[in-house]
Amino acid sequence: MPEGHTLHRLARDLNGLFGGEIIRATSPQARFAEGAALLDGRVLAKADAYGKHLFVTFDADRHLHVHLGLYGTFVLDAGEPSVPRGQVRLRIEGERGYADLRGATTCEVLTRVERVGVVARLGPDPLRRGADASRAYERISASRTTIAALLMRQDVIAGVGNVYRAELLFRHGVDPFLPGRELPSATWYDLWKDLRALMRHGVRTGRIDTTRTAHTPRAMGRPPRQDRHGGDVYVYRRAGDPCYVCGTAVATAVLEARNLFWCPTCQRSRATAAE
């Protein structure tokens, strides 16, 4: 599932391709024909993202709400529109190009009030200006749930997915099974600051890179990571491989139906640390 930086990057690209234009909206698949008709011939005023949710604002109080889910894609092309291929839920066309949406979990047209309701159910988004880290910490510090699980809950913090979750905890040596209520506030604000920097890098580059300078492929003389998610990481999808910092085999476990990755040495559990 795309993480928050992908949606913010997508919003930026939509603004660049269609911002301020009257667009043509169709549903080649026909499943979104009514929604497309509501947007067709209207000005695309602004696209923006909140967490993993994309909002595209049109005139007449019409807001396209998209959540890509596990399989959705929203592909932009600055060329002439081609014949739609596959199950294209929504096609947007403008003077400078077109965009095709496929496979999204959510694709709907909302009013402003309805959009506000969607956002109200989410935690703070680290990529949005003025995001309040303390609001997330209030939820975390009151919970017995593991910090690894809490970071994935969109009502706690919006936009974090499996990659950022694993990498952020590794970079700060935090045991992923630590209950949220035992996470010191100073550690949380360090995590938040680092997360914002990592996600901003993701918006700029379109990939998730988390290794520090001393552990990059060039610095360590190792081959670049080969993975469809791209980017260079410490533990994500590296189960059984040696940790770049200490050499311990990276561990994995299923936590709330998602694969978790961590280094048992660099992120020592409380029980182990006490021995």
Protein Blocks (a to p, Z undefined) as FASTA:
>chain_A
ZZfklmmmmmmmmmmmmgopacddddfkommmmmmmmmgopacfbgcdehjbccdddehh
iacdddebjmbccdddfbdcdddehjdfbacddfkbccddehiabdcdddfklmmmmmmm
pccdfkbghiafklmmmmmmmpcbdfklmmmpmklpghiafklmmmmmmmnopafklcfk
lpcfklmmmmmmmmmmmmmmmmmnopacfbdfklgmklnopacdddfkgpadfklopghi
acfklopacddddeehiacdddfklmccfklmmZZ
